[in-house]
């Protein structure tokens, strides 16, 4: 009997659920006994690793996105916006080409992900830029490039300073990585163009300390991060909660403000609001509550994972839940895919048992922090291990060799820029040396 599995979204949970469905039930998928349909409002999957490298054009931005058709070739991709889910009738409602449509399912995977938090801060989304949206990353890249080109051309110093003034709002891994990467990139460019020394990168953090999640558990990593930011000339304004953002000024709740050119926010995520979920159990934050098998509480054919789900950590008590990041979404998708392969064969499902792996941040080429299975690394070795970590979880295996080549030798665009600007070739050949040292 033919069974239909519908995946909502083309993010990590859906992609890895598909991968493991194909691994453990590939024959049935290829024969048509298992039909997989992906409903997504995006034609591609966005990879969230190497954020700093993509922002500073160290890696080709094309590697950040993979087409859904390429990642899930045996699935039918339906481009549409999900507008409802009815667990009682096992139907998904979506809108495609302006027409509302209905799709029935035997099993559905809700992996619609998350959106940037901060909608309640006036002006933040209007004048600021997030690092999850590809369009915004392109805009940040363009601003950095325009500022550098203007300085190289001998442009007005005040205009260069305005274009290369960056305030990063947040104090977690993403915010620190963005600040350090941009500052490192600009300082490297300033070695060949002193006019770039007017560039400024700062952090505005609402908490008492950046990277508070590792301050006590991994103090060596924390000290390295703080020291590296200081070495890169990135000041951190602590206890500074943003009240509103204007086109050229950032205001804080204590009444103070600071003039700024570009504001980049990395203040966390919140789940995508999906209509029609009244029949599913939500936690206090509005996330879909998952049982130990990653099914929505009370529904055997609705599976949830990733940022939109509240999944209890399998090895921590006290109501601890899994972190909201790409790795946990991957692992949720992996278990969901395995369980779908089992349940569609009439076999019992298995509990989600992933204990966690680690966390990492890059601070520009050759600098980084990484914790894996409780072991801490800093400097070039952390940078190399972080790259290996991201490559291992890169969704398209066939593109990994090309991406690895760019990590080692730098992007083609950077190589062409180096020649055009007359930079010494030895300067752009540092990456292999760093890898050998590590």
C-alpha positions as CSV (number, residue, x, y, z in Angstrom):
1,X,0.0,0.0,0.0
2,X,1.4,3.4,-1.0
3,X,2.2,5.8,1.8
4,X,2.7,9.5,1.6
5,X,5.2,11.5,3.8
6,X,5.0,15.3,3.7
7,X,7.9,17.4,4.8
8,X,7.1,21.0,5.7
9,X,10.1,23.2,5.0
10,X,13.5,22.6,3.3
11,X,15.6,23.3,6.4
12,X,17.9,20.9,8.3
13,X,15.1,18.8,9.9
14,X,13.5,18.1,6.5
15,X,16.7,17.5,4.6
16,X,18.1,15.1,7.1
17,X,14.8,13.3,7.6
18,X,14.8,12.8,3.8
19,X,18.5,11.6,3.8
20,X,17.8,8.9,6.4
21,X,14.5,7.9,4.9
22,X,16.4,7.2,1.7
23,X,19.2,5.4,3.6
24,X,16.9,3.0,5.5
25,X,13.9,2.8,3.1
26,X,15.5,3.8,-0.2
27,X,14.1,0.8,-2.2
28,X,10.5,1.7,-1.2
29,X,11.0,5.4,-2.0
30,X,12.5,4.6,-5.4
31,X,9.7,2.1,-6.2
32,X,7.0,4.6,-5.3
33,X,5.7,2.6,-2.3
34,X,6.8,5.6,-0.2
35,X,6.0,9.0,-1.7
36,X,7.8,12.0,-0.3
37,X,6.5,15.5,-0.9
38,X,8.3,18.6,0.4
39,X,6.2,21.8,0.8
40,X,8.5,24.8,1.1
41,X,8.4,28.5,0.4
42,X,12.1,28.5,-0.5
43,X,13.6,26.9,-3.5
44,X,16.8,26.1,-1.6
45,X,18.3,25.0,1.7
46,X,20.4,27.6,3.5
47,X,23.6,26.4,5.2
48,X,24.3,28.3,8.4
49,X,27.9,27.4,9.0
50,X,30.8,29.6,8.0
51,X,28.8,32.7,8.7
52,X,31.8,34.9,9.2
53,X,33.5,33.6,6.0
54,X,30.4,34.2,3.9
55,X,29.9,37.7,5.3
56,X,33.5,38.8,4.4
57,X,33.5,37.1,1.0
58,X,36.2,34.7,2.1
59,X,33.9,31.9,0.7
60,X,31.7,32.1,-2.4
61,X,28.2,32.9,-1.3
62,X,26.9,30.3,-3.7
63,X,28.0,27.6,-1.3
64,X,25.5,28.9,1.3
65,X,22.5,27.6,-0.6
66,X,21.7,24.3,-2.2
67,X,18.7,23.6,-4.3
68,X,16.0,21.5,-2.7
69,X,15.7,19.4,-5.9
70,X,19.5,18.6,-5.7
71,X,19.4,17.6,-2.0
72,X,16.1,15.6,-2.2
73,X,16.0,14.3,-5.8
74,X,13.5,11.5,-5.1
75,X,11.0,13.8,-3.5
76,X,8.4,16.0,-5.1
77,X,9.2,19.6,-4.3
78,X,6.1,21.8,-4.0
79,X,6.8,25.5,-3.9
80,X,4.2,27.0,-1.6
81,X,3.5,28.7,1.8
82,X,2.0,26.4,4.4
83,X,-1.1,28.1,5.9
84,X,-2.5,25.3,8.0
85,X,-2.2,21.8,9.4
86,X,-5.1,19.7,10.5
87,X,-4.0,16.7,12.5
88,X,-7.5,15.4,12.8
89,X,-8.0,15.0,9.0
90,X,-4.3,14.5,8.3
91,X,-4.2,17.4,5.8
92,X,-1.8,20.2,5.1
93,X,-3.2,23.5,3.7
94,X,-0.8,25.6,1.6
95,X,-0.9,28.4,-0.9
96,X,0.8,28.1,-4.3
97,X,0.5,30.7,-7.1
98,X,-2.1,32.5,-5.1
99,X,-4.4,29.5,-4.9
100,X,-5.2,27.6,-1.6
101,X,-4.6,23.9,-1.9
102,X,-4.9,20.8,0.3
103,X,-2.6,17.9,0.6
104,X,-3.3,14.7,2.6
105,X,-0.6,12.7,4.3
106,X,0.1,9.5,6.2
107,X,2.9,11.2,8.1
108,X,3.9,14.8,8.2
109,X,7.2,16.3,9.4
110,X,7.0,19.8,10.8
111,X,10.4,21.3,10.3
112,X,9.5,24.9,9.4
113,X,12.4,26.3,11.5
114,X,12.6,29.8,13.0
115,X,12.8,33.5,12.3
116,X,14.9,36.2,13.9
117,X,13.8,37.4,17.3
118,X,13.4,41.2,17.7
119,X,10.1,42.1,16.0
120,X,9.1,44.0,19.2
121,X,12.1,46.4,18.9
122,X,11.0,49.4,16.8
123,X,13.1,49.9,13.7
124,X,15.3,46.8,14.1
125,X,13.9,44.9,11.2
126,X,13.4,48.1,9.1
127,X,17.0,49.4,9.4
128,X,19.0,46.5,10.7
129,X,20.3,43.3,9.1
130,X,20.1,39.7,10.3
131,X,22.6,36.9,9.4
132,X,20.0,34.2,8.7
133,X,18.6,35.8,5.5
134,X,20.6,35.4,2.3
135,X,19.4,38.8,1.1
136,X,20.7,40.5,4.2
137,X,24.1,38.7,4.1
138,X,24.4,39.9,0.5
139,X,23.7,43.5,1.6
140,X,26.2,43.3,4.4
141,X,28.9,41.9,2.0
142,X,28.1,44.7,-0.4
143,X,28.5,47.4,2.3
144,X,31.9,46.0,3.4
145,X,33.1,45.8,-0.2
146,X,31.9,49.3,-1.1
147,X,33.6,50.7,2.0
148,X,36.9,49.0,1.1
149,X,36.7,50.0,-2.6
150,X,36.1,53.6,-1.6
151,X,39.1,53.7,0.7
152,X,41.3,52.0,-1.9
153,X,40.2,54.7,-4.4
154,X,41.2,57.5,-1.9
155,X,37.7,58.5,-1.1
156,X,36.6,60.9,1.7
157,X,37.7,59.5,5.1
158,X,34.4,60.5,6.8
159,X,32.4,58.6,4.1
160,X,34.6,55.6,4.5
161,X,34.1,55.7,8.3
162,X,30.4,55.9,7.8
163,X,30.2,52.9,5.4
164,X,32.5,50.8,7.6
165,X,30.9,51.4,10.9
166,X,29.3,48.2,12.3
167,X,27.4,47.6,15.5
168,X,26.5,43.9,16.2
169,X,23.6,43.5,18.6
170,X,23.9,40.3,20.7
171,X,26.4,38.5,22.7
172,X,26.2,34.8,21.7
173,X,28.2,32.7,19.4
174,X,26.7,34.2,16.2
175,X,27.2,37.8,17.3
176,X,30.8,37.3,18.5
177,X,31.7,35.5,15.3
178,X,30.3,38.1,13.1
179,X,32.0,41.0,14.9
180,X,35.4,39.2,15.0
181,X,35.2,38.1,11.4
182,X,34.3,41.6,10.0
183,X,37.0,43.3,12.2
184,X,39.6,40.7,11.2
185,X,38.8,41.2,7.5
186,X,39.0,45.0,7.7
187,X,42.2,45.0,9.7
188,X,43.8,42.6,7.2
189,X,42.8,44.9,4.4
190,X,44.1,48.0,6.3
191,X,47.6,46.6,6.1
192,X,47.6,47.5,2.4
193,X,45.3,50.5,2.7
194,X,45.9,52.7,5.9
195,X,42.7,54.6,5.0
196,X,40.7,51.6,6.3
197,X,41.9,52.2,9.9
198,X,38.9,54.4,10.4
199,X,36.6,51.3,10.3
200,X,34.8,50.5,13.5
201,X,33.2,47.3,14.7
202,X,31.5,47.1,18.1
203,X,29.2,44.8,20.1
204,X,26.1,45.9,22.0
205,X,25.1,43.1,24.4
206,X,22.1,43.2,26.7
207,X,23.8,40.8,29.2
208,X,26.6,41.2,31.7
209,X,29.1,39.1,29.7
210,X,29.4,37.9,26.1
211,X,29.3,34.1,25.6
212,X,27.8,33.7,29.0
213,X,26.9,30.1,28.1
214,X,30.6,29.1,28.3
215,X,31.9,31.7,30.8
216,X,31.8,29.2,33.7
217,X,31.8,25.8,31.9
218,X,34.7,26.6,29.5
219,X,36.6,29.6,31.0
220,X,39.6,29.0,28.8
221,X,37.5,29.4,25.6
222,X,35.8,32.4,27.1
223,X,39.1,34.1,28.0
224,X,40.4,33.4,24.5
225,X,37.3,35.0,22.9
226,X,37.4,38.1,25.1
227,X,41.1,38.5,24.4
228,X,40.8,38.0,20.7
229,X,38.0,40.6,20.4
230,X,40.2,43.0,22.3
231,X,43.2,42.3,20.0
232,X,40.9,42.9,17.0
233,X,39.8,46.3,18.5
234,X,36.2,45.3,19.0
235,X,34.8,47.0,22.1
236,X,31.8,45.4,23.9
237,X,29.1,47.5,25.4
238,X,27.5,45.3,28.1
239,X,24.2,45.7,29.9
240,X,22.9,47.5,26.8
241,X,19.4,46.5,25.8
242,X,18.2,48.0,22.6
243,X,15.1,50.2,22.8
244,X,14.8,51.2,19.1
245,X,16.8,51.7,15.9
246,X,16.7,54.7,13.6
247,X,18.4,54.9,10.3
248,X,21.6,56.2,11.7
249,X,21.3,55.9,15.5
250,X,20.8,53.0,18.0
251,X,18.9,53.8,21.2
252,X,19.2,51.8,24.4
253,X,16.7,51.3,27.3
254,X,18.9,53.3,29.7
255,X,18.3,56.4,27.5
256,X,21.7,56.5,25.9
257,X,22.3,56.1,22.2
258,X,25.1,55.7,19.7
259,X,25.5,56.8,16.1
260,X,26.0,53.8,13.8
261,X,26.3,53.0,10.1
262,X,25.2,49.4,9.8
263,X,23.5,47.4,12.6
264,X,23.6,43.6,12.5
265,X,21.4,41.7,14.9
266,X,22.1,38.2,16.2
267,X,19.8,38.0,19.2
268,X,18.3,34.6,18.9
269,X,15.4,32.9,17.1
270,X,11.8,32.2,17.6
271,X,9.7,29.5,15.9
272,X,7.8,30.2,12.7
273,X,4.1,30.7,13.5
274,X,2.2,28.1,11.6
275,X,-1.6,28.4,11.6
276,X,-3.9,25.5,12.4
277,X,-1.9,24.0,15.2
278,X,-4.6,24.2,17.9
279,X,-4.7,20.5,18.0
280,X,-1.0,20.2,18.9
281,X,0.5,20.8,22.3
282,X,2.7,23.9,22.6
283,X,5.1,24.9,25.4
284,X,5.2,28.2,27.1
285,X,7.3,29.7,24.3
286,X,4.9,28.5,21.6
287,X,7.0,25.7,20.4
288,X,5.6,22.3,19.4
289,X,6.0,19.9,22.3
290,X,7.7,16.6,21.2
291,X,7.5,13.2,22.8
292,X,10.7,11.1,23.3
293,X,10.3,9.7,19.8
294,X,10.0,13.2,18.2
295,X,6.3,12.9,17.5
296,X,4.0,15.8,18.4
297,X,2.5,15.0,21.8
298,X,-0.7,13.0,21.3
299,X,-0.2,12.4,17.5
300,X,1.5,9.3,16.1
301,X,1.8,10.6,12.5
302,X,2.9,14.2,13.2
303,X,6.7,14.5,13.7
304,X,8.4,17.7,14.9
305,X,12.0,18.8,15.1
306,X,14.4,21.8,14.8
307,X,13.9,25.3,16.0
308,X,10.1,25.1,15.9
309,X,10.0,22.1,18.4
310,X,10.5,21.8,22.1
311,X,12.5,18.6,22.5
312,X,13.6,17.4,26.0
313,X,17.3,16.8,26.3
314,X,17.6,13.0,26.6
315,X,20.4,13.1,29.1
316,X,19.7,16.2,31.2
317,X,17.0,16.5,33.9
318,X,15.2,19.5,35.2
319,X,13.1,20.0,32.0
320,X,16.2,20.9,30.0
321,X,15.5,21.1,26.2
322,X,17.8,20.8,23.2
323,X,19.5,23.9,22.0
324,X,18.2,25.8,19.0
325,X,20.9,25.4,16.4
326,X,21.6,23.6,13.2
327,X,23.3,20.6,14.7
328,X,20.3,19.7,16.9
329,X,18.0,20.2,13.9
330,X,20.2,17.8,11.9
331,X,20.0,15.2,14.6
332,X,16.2,15.6,15.0
333,X,15.9,15.0,11.3
334,X,18.1,12.0,11.5
335,X,16.0,10.3,14.1
336,X,12.8,11.3,12.4
337,X,14.0,9.8,9.2
338,X,15.0,6.5,10.9
339,X,11.7,6.3,12.7
340,X,9.7,7.0,9.6
341,X,11.5,4.2,7.8
342,X,10.7,1.9,10.8
343,X,7.1,2.8,11.4
344,X,6.1,2.6,7.7
345,X,7.3,-1.0,7.9
346,X,5.3,-1.7,11.0
347,X,8.3,-1.7,13.3
348,X,8.5,0.1,16.6
349,X,10.0,3.6,16.8
350,X,13.1,4.4,18.7
351,X,13.8,7.2,21.2
352,X,15.8,10.3,20.4
353,X,19.2,9.7,22.2
354,X,21.7,12.2,20.9
355,X,23.7,13.6,23.8
356,X,25.2,16.6,22.1
357,X,28.5,17.2,20.3
358,X,29.9,20.6,20.8
359,X,29.9,24.3,19.8
360,X,32.3,26.5,17.9
361,X,33.0,30.0,16.6
362,X,35.5,31.4,14.2
363,X,37.2,34.8,14.7
364,X,38.7,35.3,11.3
365,X,41.2,33.1,9.5
366,X,43.3,30.9,11.8
367,X,41.4,32.0,15.0
368,X,38.6,30.3,16.7
369,X,37.2,28.4,19.7
370,X,35.7,24.9,19.7
371,X,34.3,22.5,22.3
372,X,33.7,19.0,21.3
373,X,32.6,16.3,23.8
374,X,33.8,18.5,26.6
375,X,37.3,19.0,25.1
376,X,38.3,22.7,24.5
377,X,40.4,23.9,21.6
378,X,41.5,27.4,20.7
379,X,43.5,29.2,17.9
380,X,44.4,27.6,14.5
381,X,43.6,24.1,15.6
382,X,40.1,25.1,16.7
383,X,39.7,26.9,13.4
384,X,40.6,23.8,11.4
385,X,38.5,21.5,13.5
386,X,35.5,23.9,13.1
387,X,36.0,23.8,9.4
388,X,36.0,20.0,9.4
389,X,32.9,20.0,11.7
390,X,31.0,22.2,9.2
391,X,32.1,20.2,6.2
392,X,31.0,17.0,7.8
393,X,27.5,18.3,8.1
394,X,27.4,20.2,4.8
395,X,24.2,18.9,3.1
396,X,25.6,18.3,-0.4
397,X,28.4,15.7,-0.4
398,X,29.4,16.4,-4.0
399,X,30.1,20.0,-3.3
400,X,32.3,19.4,-0.3
401,X,35.6,19.1,-2.3
402,X,35.0,22.5,-4.0
403,X,34.1,24.1,-0.7
404,X,37.2,22.6,1.0
405,X,39.4,24.0,-1.8
406,X,38.0,27.5,-1.1
407,X,38.6,27.1,2.6
408,X,42.2,26.2,1.9
409,X,43.1,28.4,-0.9
410,X,40.5,31.2,-0.7
411,X,37.7,32.0,-3.0
412,X,38.3,32.8,-6.7
413,X,36.8,36.3,-6.1
414,X,39.3,37.0,-3.4
415,X,42.2,35.8,-5.5
416,X,41.1,38.1,-8.4
417,X,40.7,41.0,-6.0
418,X,44.2,40.4,-4.6
419,X,45.7,40.6,-8.0
420,X,43.7,43.6,-9.0
421,X,44.7,45.5,-5.9
422,X,48.3,44.6,-6.3
423,X,48.6,42.6,-3.1
424,X,51.6,40.4,-2.5
425,X,50.8,36.8,-3.5
426,X,52.4,35.6,-0.3
427,X,49.7,37.4,1.7
428,X,46.9,35.4,0.1
429,X,48.8,32.1,0.5
430,X,48.6,32.0,4.2
431,X,45.8,29.4,4.6
432,X,47.8,26.4,3.6
433,X,50.5,27.5,6.1
434,X,47.9,27.7,8.9
435,X,46.6,24.3,8.1
436,X,50.1,22.8,8.2
437,X,50.8,24.5,11.5
438,X,47.5,23.1,13.0
